[in-house]
Amino acid sequence: MNPRTITRTLAAIAATATALAGMLVIGGTAQAVDPVPTCTAKPDGTTITLTAENADQFRVDGNTLRAYKLVKLADYKTNADGTYAGLETRLNDWTSPVLGEADNDSDNDLQGLTKWYIAAWALKQNADTFGKGFEYNQGFDHEDPMQWVSEHLLSDPVNGLSEVRHFVDAIDSQVKFDPDKTGENTVTIPEYVARADAKINDPHPQTGGLVNEIGPTKTLEFSVDKPGMYLVYDTSGTRTVNGVKYQASPTILIGTKLSQPTDGSCTPISNADGVVNVKSGSEKVPTGSFQFTKTGRDGKSLAGAKFVIAQKQQDGSYKFGTLEGTAWTFGKDKATDPGVTRVTSDDNGIVKFDNLPIGTFDYRIVEVLAPSGYQNIGVTFDVTITVAEDGTTTYEAAPGTEFAKYVTGTSEDQDPAFEADVKVENIPNKPSLPLTGGTGVALFVVVAVLLAGGAGVTFVRSRAVKRDLR
């Protein structure tokens, strides 16, 4: 080709390029009229707070907290002025796992798991699920997986939550490793975290959260060492507390608080406010009841008698019960101790102990107050009560006890089981019965003194009469 032609062609190309560049600059200038806002959020605190409507969701029993475990998944990267710049899992930090040991397994792979691996593996395995059309590409500029999550899964306050749930479920179900160094025993992260010997390399508290029950919303707060994004695992499984069965909450992805500007200068990042609601399934546990009728010897139903119930403990002692809401706690030593729940016979003489827990237990029923006009003979009897899973209740006389002596209503075949028409009799007060105790003794003494005094007066008078007759 003619050099002169080549020169002209190159010149035309250059001119075209220059024109295109000018168009881009113009377009860029036009768009610059409305610049993209820069987020100026700042890390604000090192606490993670779980909320629930009932504090029992945080417990395995009346006093003990669930075993929550926290694993940091990403740090907050900040600018020189301290503002938030993104999430960071440190790609090259392969020797500092957050879970497991910092050495190699039988395949010469790192025994523990790094933040990068946990996040990237879950995204890699679910590329067709996340990001609303975007696909995480680990090889593209080595983009941090958690930064990608913040841009595509955490940035949408409306739809982002479901995307986050998919992401966390992928971590829980698909990220596995070999904590026993056998090359065979691979486990999921939840399986590993729940183990008593699980090695968590972030020094975050595993127990000792602070429960606050003031107000309608109950909270459980954990303090962590540094701001960042955390996975919160509930390793306690399903537990029954105060008559309600609570399931373990799903794994939670939650960041410590990012103080978001209120002027609308940036879009808040969801899951980065330090507070999350604990969602766990719950159901009321079926309970059973035991009842009997308080009567007189004539069969008349008696109202106003008061009874208490005690449950036999493993050491053979009996602890008296307190009913709080719909749940019994058995911890009082005496029937007369403050707080022991008293059940009063109604107008039909019915005494009914409701909300007895599922299982077979030995109970002791004690009368602490007789109806008006009747002796409090201290009726006490033992009964074995069984409450089935469906709430059906059966009961029988505990072997060698006084149940049958005070109770009528045995089954027709005379076995120790009892029907629903159990009756407990009271003996009416009898004026002819002598009083006992201090009051009775004192009365006898007074009567004796009066009789003695009367006898003395009679003796003196009789001697005077005899003198007069002489």
Buried (B, 14 or more C-beta within 10 A) or exposed (E): EEEEEEEEEEEEEEEEEEEEEEEEEEEEEEEEEEEEEEBBBBBBBBBBBBBBEBBBBBBBEEEEBBBBBBBBBBBBBBEEEEBBBBBBBBBEEEEEBBBBBBEEBEEEEBBBBBBBBBBBBBBBBBEEEBBEEEEBEBEEEEBBBBBBBBBBBBBBEEEBEEBBBEBBBBBBBBBBBBBBBEEEEBBBBBBBBBEEEBBBBBEBEBEEBEBEEEEEBBBBBBBBEEBBBBBBBBBBEEBBBBBBBBBBBBBBBBBBBBBBBEEEEBEBBBBBBBBBEBEBEBEEBBBBEBBBBBBBEEEEBBBBBBBBBBBBEEEEEBBBBBBBEEBBBBBBEEBEEEEBBEBBBBEEBBBEBEBBBBEEBBBBBBBBBBBEEBEBEEBBBBBBBBBEEEEEBBBBBBEEBEBEEBBBEBEEEEEBEBEEEBBBBBBBEEEEEEEEEEEEEEEEEEEEEEEEEEEEEEEEEEEEEEEEEE
